[in-house]
Each structure stands twice: as structure tokens, then as C-alpha cells.
């Protein structure tokens, strides 16, 4: 049992910490205030290798192990939580396309994605089916050598900035989850349109809905076999849920570190605020919770690297880490007093941003259901 990072992993951690502090953090609030997509940061992240972490080397990526990808996204989140969504969906696309995509399509899309030149969104959620991912209604009908896709996708991260999406559609509606197929759909094709959301937080990820009106794509854009997409995406979620956990904890850790310095330097009744147990003990509690959650995430990623089962552990990461991070950031906001409620400090923005992950990619209730199924078996839940 070894809890140390390898020498290479530690180098990644150190370089990403520097990148987050010097490049991402200074403009974290800017994108929120401007309600704008951080295009310049995405380009810099591509140059730094953050968007090719899980892209095969043959298609311009680094093909790093899952633990190293976790190290990178945790560090980046301490700088700009929202920029981490680009890493997250790039890891998703790198896994899905790299493992199951057509080589010609991969060559066209994965290398530019790894460089930050193109964005490939994940298009699964629909207005009537969030938690019920198998209940999607978007259709893909075979027409000769092509497929024709029609339907609506909701809550698409980076929808307004994306160049293409991995779109999940029913090729056999009567087959339930076994009738779901995935396709790589460029957004500049005829019949694709989009509409933006106005969110309380994470404004830089420019979420929105996508509409597909008889969009025609060639067979080569299909990812894996017909009807194989649902099992593939669930397996990929087992990976990305641990990344989300570290992403949330990275943001929480940034607030903890900022608040620690604030409390050491601010005085009340002639001594630093940190001298009062009512101030220091809450941070001690959250530090313990965050440390335990952090190692659960890294153990989950290690299990994936070893090709060992990790469905339950991944669900635990998503079930606990956003709640823990939100709680820690909220505590930090309160410990800043009335200043914490202003935009002079980043606590209020981080709180608004991280709350989104209590909903996205499977709610807490869904994660509990997954864990319960792993404990009792499907026949008993």
C-alpha cells in the first residue's frame, strides 16, 4: 500500500499548481463578471497539455493514467473551477472516441481537441430525462450509409462554444438502454441549433440546449456498435465521477487556504481570529472531511488504472465530494464575515459555481441508489 505519487506524477502536480496560480486564478472572477467563455484560457490549457490527458498518443494526446489526470484536474480547480469543465469533457471524449471511435474521425477531432482548438461536448441529458439516462427520446434513424438524428439535448456543458458533440440517441426505441447509440456530430451541420442558459454560477461554461432537426451524419461517425453506447457511457462515468470529486475538492481547498491566511492576519480583541476555537475548529472539521474524500477519489482512479471494479467507489465520490466542498466553501464565506458576502473575495463565486455539481452528472440521490445496488444487488433495490 503506497500513498505517494510517482516522481512523474509529482512533477505534474507541481507544474499544474504553478499554472493554476499564475494563469487561471488571476482571471477566475473575470469570466463570471463578463458572463463570457474563457477562450484564451482554454487555448493556454491546450498548450499545457491539460486537454489531451486521456487522448491516445496516436491522436495527439498524452494518454496518461487516470490518477495523473486526477492530479491535474484537482490542481487546475484551485485556479479556476469552471475551466476544469473543459478538462472533464475532454477526458470524456478522449475515453469514448479513443476507445470506440473511428480512426478517421478521431484523427480529425481528437488532436485539435487536445490542443484546445476544438471542443467536443457530451450530449446525453434531455428535458424529460436527466437521471433516467436510458429514457432519452432523441432518435437516430438509419438511411442507407447515413444516420438521421432528431431530438433535443439539455444542460450541455460548453454548448455555446462547442464544435461537436458526442450525441446519444435511440436507434432501437423498443430496446430501452440496449437501444442507445452514440455519434460524433459536428455542430456546423444543417439542422443543428442551440440556445443558451442564464445560470446562477459557472457562467463561463456557457451551458445550453442543442436541437437536432434531421441532422444527417455518415456511418463512420457512429461510436462503437449500435446499441452499445449506454454501457460505454456508464463505464466512462465511473471515471469522470472521481474527476468531478477532485475538481470540487480542489476548489474547496483553495477557499480553505485563502481563509486560513485571512484568519491569521485579521485580529479581534488584540489577537488573530485563528486563536478562537469557534473559528479554527470548523476549518479543522472540513479539512478532515476533505482529506478523506480526496483519497477516496484517488483510490477510485487507481482502481480504474488496475482494471478493477470501481462503480461503487465512483458513485461515492460524486455522492460526497460536491456536498463536502460546498459545505467547506460556505464555512469559509461565513468566516470572512460580511466581506465574504461581497464580490471582493472569491468565496461567493466558488459557492455558486460548485453547487452546480450537486446536480450535474448524476444527483446525490442517484449516486446513493448506485451504491445501494452494489451493496445489496439489483434484485433487492
Helices and strands as residue ranges (DSSP letters): H 7-19, I 20-24, G 25-27, H 28-34, H 39-47, G 57-59, H 66-77, H 84-100, H 103-114, E 120-123, G 133-135, E 139-143, E 146-156, E 164-170, G 173-179, E 180-186, E 192-196, G 203-205, E 208-218, G 219-221, E 222-223, H 229-265, E 267-268, E 271-272, G 273-275, H 277-305, H 311-335, G 337-341, H 347-355, G 356-358, H 364-376, G 378-380
